[in-house]
């Protein structure tokens, strides 16, 4: 059987687009960050511009240990940096994910992956991955255990 894309994915002219979504990232202060400003960390570690960091702090999208902060605030031992951001994943070519075999008792699902979809979350792909689509559309459980036995590159089609 074919696995449908999640209902909110947009199909247009042979391409699939995941709608933009918000995500909150929480990182604990690394030793090398101690004594550095929020701005310095975001510019050097996350490739953000100083203007972006200033705006994000002012808008409350960046917090230091849960509290509002300014881009010049210094990070200390035990701090957490919380960053709320909007994610726009790249569009990918629409292809069919086919279920080749399923053994529910053994917990095995074999699928044919089309080219263009990565197997697991990587880089800019989080929801537009084979594992995420299977969890959401086929298994109907976001937290279902789903682990590819073989990992095919994003541009490779084949059995997983």
Backbone torsions as a table, in degrees:
resi	resn	phi	psi	omega
1	UNK	NA	157.1	178.7
2	UNK	-88.3	144.3	176.6
3	UNK	-97.3	122.9	179.7
4	UNK	-76.4	152.4	172.3
5	UNK	-72.7	154.3	176.2
6	UNK	-53.8	149.6	-174.2
7	UNK	-57.6	-29.4	-176.7
8	UNK	-88.0	-6.0	174.9
9	UNK	-68.2	141.3	-177.5
10	UNK	-105.4	123.1	176.4
11	UNK	-101.3	129.2	-178.8
12	UNK	-152.9	120.4	176.1
13	UNK	51.8	42.9	176.7
14	UNK	82.9	4.8	179.4
15	UNK	-116.6	152.4	177.5
16	UNK	-118.8	132.6	178.4
17	UNK	-123.6	128.2	173.2
18	UNK	-81.1	130.6	178.5
19	UNK	-63.4	149.9	177.8
20	UNK	-60.3	138.2	180.0
21	UNK	-138.2	158.6	179.9
22	UNK	-93.9	145.4	179.3
23	UNK	-142.3	145.8	176.6
24	UNK	-112.6	123.4	178.7
25	UNK	-107.0	133.5	178.1
26	UNK	-123.1	124.4	176.0
27	UNK	-127.1	142.1	175.4
28	UNK	-84.8	145.9	-179.1
29	UNK	-59.7	128.1	175.4
30	UNK	-84.2	156.4	-177.5
31	UNK	-57.7	-39.3	-178.2
32	UNK	-68.8	-14.2	179.8
33	UNK	-87.8	-16.3	-174.9
34	UNK	-58.7	128.2	179.9
35	UNK	86.1	-3.8	177.2
36	UNK	-92.5	155.7	178.0
37	UNK	-79.3	158.8	174.7
38	UNK	-54.3	-45.3	-179.4
39	UNK	-58.5	-47.7	-178.6
40	UNK	-60.0	-40.3	-179.8
41	UNK	-66.7	-47.3	-178.2
42	UNK	-66.9	-35.6	-180.0
43	UNK	-71.0	-46.2	-175.0
44	UNK	-83.4	-37.5	-174.9
45	UNK	-92.2	-34.2	-172.6
46	UNK	-114.8	4.9	176.3
47	UNK	57.7	37.5	176.0
48	UNK	-94.8	156.7	174.8
49	UNK	-83.8	158.2	177.8
50	UNK	-60.9	-38.5	178.5
51	UNK	-62.8	-42.2	178.5
52	UNK	-60.2	-45.7	-177.7
53	UNK	-62.6	-44.2	179.2
54	UNK	-61.0	-45.9	179.0
55	UNK	-63.2	-44.5	-177.8
56	UNK	-64.5	-39.3	177.1
57	UNK	-65.9	-45.9	-179.5
58	UNK	-61.7	-37.1	-178.4
59	UNK	-84.0	-3.1	179.4
60	UNK	82.2	11.6	179.2
61	UNK	-81.8	-13.5	172.9
62	UNK	-122.4	129.7	178.4
63	UNK	-130.8	150.6	178.5
64	UNK	-110.7	114.3	-177.7
65	UNK	52.1	40.1	175.4
66	UNK	86.1	-7.2	-177.7
67	UNK	-107.5	151.8	175.3
68	UNK	-57.5	149.7	-178.7
69	UNK	-143.9	170.9	174.3
70	UNK	-114.8	158.3	-175.4
71	UNK	-62.1	-22.7	179.9
72	UNK	-87.9	-5.6	-179.9
73	UNK	-63.1	142.2	-177.6
74	UNK	-93.4	142.1	-179.9
75	UNK	-89.6	135.7	-178.6
76	UNK	-120.3	170.3	177.2
77	UNK	-56.8	134.2	178.2
78	UNK	88.0	-8.3	179.3
79	UNK	-71.7	152.6	169.5
80	UNK	-119.0	146.8	175.9
81	UNK	-111.5	123.4	-179.0
82	UNK	-111.5	126.2	-176.7
83	UNK	-127.0	118.2	175.3
84	UNK	-98.2	124.4	-178.4
85	UNK	-142.4	159.6	175.7
86	UNK	-95.8	132.8	-177.4
87	UNK	-108.1	128.4	171.8
88	UNK	-121.1	110.0	-179.2
89	UNK	-82.8	152.0	177.4
90	UNK	-64.3	146.2	174.2
91	UNK	-68.6	156.2	177.7
92	UNK	-137.7	156.8	179.6
93	UNK	-63.9	133.8	178.1
94	UNK	-69.4	128.8	176.1
95	UNK	-142.5	168.1	-176.8
96	UNK	-100.2	127.1	172.0
97	UNK	-92.1	118.4	-178.0
98	UNK	-110.3	134.6	173.0
99	UNK	-81.0	118.3	-178.5
100	UNK	-91.3	-38.8	-178.6
101	UNK	-157.5	143.9	175.1
102	UNK	-140.3	131.1	174.6
103	UNK	-126.2	93.3	-175.8
104	UNK	-62.1	-36.7	-179.5
105	UNK	-62.3	-38.5	-179.2
106	UNK	-89.6	-9.2	-178.6
107	UNK	70.3	37.3	-177.3
108	UNK	-116.0	132.4	176.1
109	UNK	-132.4	122.8	179.2
110	UNK	-111.5	126.6	-178.5
111	UNK	-130.0	159.1	172.4
112	UNK	-101.6	117.8	-177.1
113	UNK	-94.4	129.8	174.6
114	UNK	-77.3	158.4	175.0
115	UNK	-65.1	149.1	175.8
116	UNK	104.4	-15.3	-180.0
117	UNK	-113.5	125.0	175.7
118	UNK	-70.5	154.8	179.4
119	UNK	-67.4	-43.1	-174.0
120	UNK	-136.4	163.3	179.8
121	UNK	-54.8	131.8	-179.9
122	UNK	-161.5	148.0	176.6
123	UNK	47.6	-126.4	-177.3
124	UNK	-82.8	-1.5	-177.5
125	UNK	-99.8	121.4	176.8
126	UNK	-124.3	-53.0	178.6
127	UNK	-90.9	-28.2	-178.5
128	UNK	-86.6	58.1	178.1
129	UNK	-132.5	156.9	179.4
130	UNK	-56.7	-49.0	-178.0
131	UNK	-60.4	-46.5	-178.4
132	UNK	-65.5	-41.3	179.7
133	UNK	-66.2	-42.9	177.9
134	UNK	-62.3	-43.8	179.0
135	UNK	-60.4	-46.6	-173.1
136	UNK	-77.4	-44.0	-171.9
137	UNK	-97.9	-31.7	-176.0
138	UNK	-100.7	-51.1	-178.8
139	UNK	-81.4	-20.3	178.7
140	UNK	60.8	29.2	177.7
141	UNK	-142.9	114.7	-178.9
142	UNK	-61.7	-29.5	-176.1
143	UNK	-101.6	12.2	179.9
144	UNK	-61.7	143.5	176.7
145	UNK	-73.0	120.9	-178.4
146	UNK	-145.4	109.9	-175.0
147	UNK	-131.2	116.1	178.2
148	UNK	-64.3	133.6	176.9
149	UNK	-78.5	-35.4	173.7
150	UNK	-118.1	148.1	-179.9
151	UNK	-117.2	110.4	175.9
152	UNK	-94.0	140.6	177.1
153	UNK	-59.8	159.0	-178.2
154	UNK	-53.3	-42.1	-175.2
155	UNK	-85.4	2.8	-177.8
156	UNK	-105.0	136.3	173.9
157	UNK	-100.1	158.2	177.3
158	UNK	156.1	-172.3	-176.8
159	UNK	-86.1	131.0	176.4
160	UNK	-124.4	NA	NA
